Amino acid sequence: MIKISVYTLGFPGYRLEDVIRISAEIGYDGIDIRVREDGHIYIDASKEYRKKILELTNSYDLDIYGIYSYLGERFVSRDQNIREKALEDIKKHLDLTVDLEGIYLRIFPGTSEISDENMRLFTEMLKQACKEAEDRDIYIGIETHGELVVNGDTCNYVLNEVGSEKLKIVFDPANVYLREYNPVKELIKVKLDDVIAVQFHDIKKEGNTRKSVLLGEGDVPFDPIFDYLVEKTYQGYIVDEYEKWWHPELPDPKEGLPIELRYLKEKLKLLI
């Protein structure tokens, strides 16, 4: 069965404890936690705090699905010491994922520049990261963000090159659309078994600029994607990526997120 989560990027200024309560009250199945120094939790969180957050989440019958890191940029560094430090940070993020009983650790491809050397470094780092993920029985989800993993062909190349069952794709149609690809055509190229999550956030172009808007109010062609996921009985995670953190013009999450959740459930045929 499809599970719908909300990414805590939608809650700037809110304590994680309040994010958990509000997300449960709105009706999400789970949350994806933003992990960064300025995020809702970081890798320096104590074991006691991790346990407290997990117990609180469980008390609301909510699950933690994704641990959303910002790792990946250093994967293509030409400095071996920087790459080694990045691998150590991967281990710490995977341990956090284990402690919070998350399903996958999200990372970015790391660079907007595609080159043979960048791809080689990136896939070599992913092989090491996936070995750590395999040891912990955790998935790594690469988001379609940047040039190294941006369309169906690059997704498949990285999946095949790394060759780990623990490596999956976090497919973001809006990012694919902004790179001037047809999102559903690119999604169809990737086996759905290799897609652990599909993210949804909408954008509207206004001349040379774009702004973040509520789902269904922008330009991203979502309907073919919803139709495809329903037709194929997709069983992964749907992520409401409400980008309030970056786009303060969006309504407060307590106002905007109920609208978005209903939109997602309607499109995914989850409302009776």
MOKA-V121420 format. One record per residue. RES is the residue in three letters. OMEGA is omega in degrees with one decimal (* if undefined). NEAR is the number of other ideal C-beta (glycine too) atoms within 12 Angstrom. Layout:
res->RES omega->OMEGA near->NEAR
res->RES omega->OMEGA near->NEAR
This chain:
res->MET omega->177.8 near->13
res->ILE omega->174.8 near->27
res->LYS omega->-179.4 near->31
res->ILE omega->179.0 near->42
res->SER omega->174.2 near->49
res->VAL omega->179.3 near->51
res->TYR omega->-175.0 near->45
res->THR omega->169.9 near->46
res->LEU omega->-179.0 near->37
res->GLY omega->-173.4 near->47
res->PHE omega->176.4 near->36
res->PRO omega->178.6 near->25
res->GLY omega->178.7 near->16
res->TYR omega->171.4 near->27
res->ARG omega->-179.8 near->18
res->LEU omega->179.0 near->31
res->GLU omega->178.7 near->24
res->ASP omega->176.7 near->22
res->VAL omega->-179.8 near->42
res->ILE omega->-179.5 near->36
res->ARG omega->-177.5 near->24
res->ILE omega->179.8 near->30
res->SER omega->177.9 near->42
res->ALA omega->-179.2 near->26
res->GLU omega->178.6 near->19
res->ILE omega->175.5 near->33
res->GLY omega->177.1 near->26
res->TYR omega->176.6 near->41
res->ASP omega->-177.1 near->30
res->GLY omega->177.0 near->38
res->ILE omega->170.6 near->50
res->ASP omega->-168.8 near->49
res->ILE omega->176.7 near->47
res->ARG omega->-176.7 near->35
res->VAL omega->-179.8 near->40
res->ARG omega->-179.8 near->26
res->GLU omega->178.9 near->14
res->ASP omega->-177.0 near->14
res->GLY omega->-177.3 near->28
res->HIS omega->174.3 near->37
res->ILE omega->177.3 near->37
res->TYR omega->-173.7 near->24
res->ILE omega->176.9 near->30
res->ASP omega->178.7 near->17
res->ALA omega->-177.7 near->27
res->SER omega->176.1 near->14
res->LYS omega->-179.7 near->16
res->GLU omega->-179.9 near->11
res->TYR omega->177.3 near->22
res->ARG omega->179.5 near->29
res->LYS omega->179.3 near->16
res->LYS omega->-179.3 near->21
res->ILE omega->179.3 near->36
res->LEU omega->179.5 near->29
res->GLU omega->178.4 near->19
res->LEU omega->178.6 near->25
res->THR omega->179.2 near->35
res->ASN omega->-178.5 near->18
res->SER omega->177.3 near->14
res->TYR omega->-177.9 near->26
res->ASP omega->179.5 near->16
res->LEU omega->178.5 near->36
res->ASP omega->170.8 near->27
res->ILE omega->-177.6 near->44
res->TYR omega->-175.0 near->41
res->GLY omega->168.9 near->46
res->ILE omega->-169.2 near->50
res->TYR omega->179.5 near->46
res->SER omega->174.9 near->41
res->TYR omega->178.6 near->29
res->LEU omega->174.5 near->39
res->GLY omega->-177.0 near->39
res->GLU omega->-176.8 near->26
res->ARG omega->179.6 near->30
res->PHE omega->-175.6 near->44
res->VAL omega->176.7 near->33
res->SER omega->176.2 near->23
res->ARG omega->-179.8 near->15
res->ASP omega->-177.7 near->13
res->GLN omega->179.4 near->15
res->ASN omega->178.4 near->12
res->ILE omega->178.8 near->19
res->ARG omega->178.2 near->28
res->GLU omega->176.7 near->17
res->LYS omega->178.2 near->18
res->ALA omega->178.6 near->34
res->LEU omega->176.4 near->30
res->GLU omega->177.8 near->21
res->ASP omega->174.9 near->32
res->ILE omega->-179.6 near->39
res->LYS omega->-179.2 near->27
res->LYS omega->177.7 near->26
res->HIS omega->177.3 near->41
res->LEU omega->176.8 near->38
res->ASP omega->175.2 near->26
res->LEU omega->178.2 near->38
res->THR omega->177.9 near->40
res->VAL omega->-176.7 near->26
res->ASP omega->-179.9 near->29
res->LEU omega->179.9 near->42
res->GLU omega->174.8 near->26
res->GLY omega->-179.2 near->41
res->ILE omega->-176.4 near->37
res->TYR omega->174.6 near->42
res->LEU omega->-179.5 near->48
res->ARG omega->173.2 near->47
res->ILE omega->174.5 near->45
res->PHE omega->174.3 near->34
res->PRO omega->168.1 near->43
res->GLY omega->-177.6 near->36
res->THR omega->176.1 near->26
res->SER omega->-178.2 near->20
res->GLU omega->177.7 near->18
res->ILE omega->176.8 near->24
res->SER omega->179.4 near->15
res->ASP omega->-177.2 near->14
res->GLU omega->177.3 near->17
res->ASN omega->179.8 near->28
res->MET omega->179.3 near->28
res->ARG omega->-179.8 near->22
res->LEU omega->-177.9 near->31
res->PHE omega->-178.0 near->41
res->THR omega->176.5 near->31
res->GLU omega->176.7 near->24
res->MET omega->179.4 near->42
res->LEU omega->177.9 near->43
res->LYS omega->179.0 near->26
res->GLN omega->179.3 near->27
res->ALA omega->-179.5 near->42
res->CYS omega->175.4 near->35
res->LYS omega->176.6 near->24
res->GLU omega->178.8 near->31
res->ALA omega->178.4 near->37
res->GLU omega->-179.9 near->20
res->ASP omega->-178.0 near->17
res->ARG omega->-177.7 near->28
res->ASP omega->179.0 near->18
res->ILE omega->175.1 near->37
res->TYR omega->168.9 near->37
res->ILE omega->179.6 near->50
res->GLY omega->178.2 near->48
res->ILE omega->178.8 near->50
res->GLU omega->175.8 near->43
res->THR omega->-172.5 near->42
res->HIS omega->-174.2 near->35
res->GLY omega->-172.9 near->31
res->GLU omega->-175.2 near->26
res->LEU omega->176.7 near->39
res->VAL omega->-171.9 near->48
res->VAL omega->-179.1 near->39
res->ASN omega->-177.4 near->36
res->GLY omega->-177.8 near->29
res->ASP omega->179.9 near->22
res->THR omega->174.5 near->32
res->CYS omega->-177.1 near->38
res->ASN omega->179.5 near->25
res->TYR omega->-178.2 near->27
res->VAL omega->178.1 near->45
res->LEU omega->-178.2 near->32
res->ASN omega->-177.6 near->17
res->GLU omega->-178.6 near->25
res->VAL omega->172.6 near->33
res->GLY omega->178.6 near->17
res->SER omega->176.6 near->26
res->GLU omega->-179.6 near->18
res->LYS omega->178.2 near->30
res->LEU omega->-178.6 near->39
res->LYS omega->179.4 near->39
res->ILE omega->167.7 near->44
res->VAL omega->-171.0 near->47
res->PHE omega->-179.2 near->47
res->ASP omega->-176.8 near->44
res->PRO omega->-177.9 near->44
res->ALA omega->177.6 near->34
res->ASN omega->178.3 near->35
res->VAL omega->178.9 near->40
res->TYR omega->-179.9 near->34
res->LEU omega->176.3 near->26
res->ARG omega->174.0 near->25
res->GLU omega->169.4 near->13
res->TYR omega->174.0 near->28
res->ASN omega->-172.1 near->20
res->PRO omega->-176.1 near->37
res->VAL omega->178.1 near->28
res->LYS omega->179.2 near->20
res->GLU omega->177.9 near->33
res->LEU omega->-178.1 near->39
res->ILE omega->-179.8 near->27
res->LYS omega->-175.7 near->27
res->VAL omega->176.0 near->37
res->LYS omega->-178.0 near->20
res->LEU omega->175.5 near->27
res->ASP omega->179.2 near->17
res->ASP omega->179.8 near->32
res->VAL omega->-177.6 near->40
res->ILE omega->-178.8 near->41
res->ALA omega->172.2 near->44
res->VAL omega->-177.5 near->47
res->GLN omega->177.2 near->46
res->PHE omega->166.1 near->45
res->HIS omega->-172.1 near->45
res->ASP omega->179.5 near->36
res->ILE omega->177.2 near->32
res->LYS omega->178.6 near->24
res->LYS omega->176.3 near->18
res->GLU omega->-174.5 near->12
res->GLY omega->179.8 near->7
res->ASN omega->-180.0 near->6
res->THR omega->175.3 near->9
res->ARG omega->177.8 near->22
res->LYS omega->179.0 near->22
res->SER omega->-178.8 near->34
res->VAL omega->176.7 near->28
res->LEU omega->179.7 near->34
res->LEU omega->179.3 near->43
res->GLY omega->-179.2 near->24
res->GLU omega->-176.2 near->20
res->GLY omega->-172.3 near->28
res->ASP omega->-176.2 near->22
res->VAL omega->-177.6 near->34
res->PRO omega->-175.7 near->25
res->PHE omega->-171.1 near->36
res->ASP omega->178.1 near->20
res->PRO omega->179.1 near->21
res->ILE omega->177.3 near->36
res->PHE omega->-179.6 near->31
res->ASP omega->-179.5 near->18
res->TYR omega->-179.1 near->29
res->LEU omega->178.3 near->34
res->VAL omega->-179.1 near->23
res->GLU omega->-176.4 near->15
res->LYS omega->-178.0 near->22
res->THR omega->177.5 near->14
res->TYR omega->-176.2 near->32
res->GLN omega->179.7 near->18
res->GLY omega->-177.2 near->35
res->TYR omega->172.0 near->43
res->ILE omega->-176.0 near->45
res->VAL omega->171.6 near->47
res->ASP omega->-177.0 near->48
res->GLU omega->-178.9 near->45
res->TYR omega->-166.9 near->47
res->GLU omega->-179.5 near->39
res->LYS omega->-178.4 near->33
res->TRP omega->-178.7 near->26
res->TRP omega->-172.5 near->19
res->HIS omega->-176.6 near->25
res->PRO omega->178.5 near->16
res->GLU omega->176.5 near->15
res->LEU omega->177.8 near->34
res->PRO omega->173.2 near->21
res->ASP omega->-177.3 near->19
res->PRO omega->179.2 near->37
res->LYS omega->176.9 near->24
res->GLU omega->-174.1 near->16
res->GLY omega->-174.0 near->33
res->LEU omega->175.4 near->40
res->PRO omega->177.3 near->26
res->ILE omega->-178.2 near->26
res->GLU omega->179.9 near->43
res->LEU omega->178.0 near->35
res->ARG omega->177.7 near->22
res->TYR omega->-179.0 near->30
res->LEU omega->-179.0 near->42
res->LYS omega->177.4 near->27
res->GLU omega->-177.8 near->20
res->LYS omega->-178.3 near->28
res->LEU omega->177.3 near->34
res->LYS omega->-178.9 near->17
res->LEU omega->177.0 near->22
res->LEU omega->179.0 near->13
res->ILE omega->* near->5
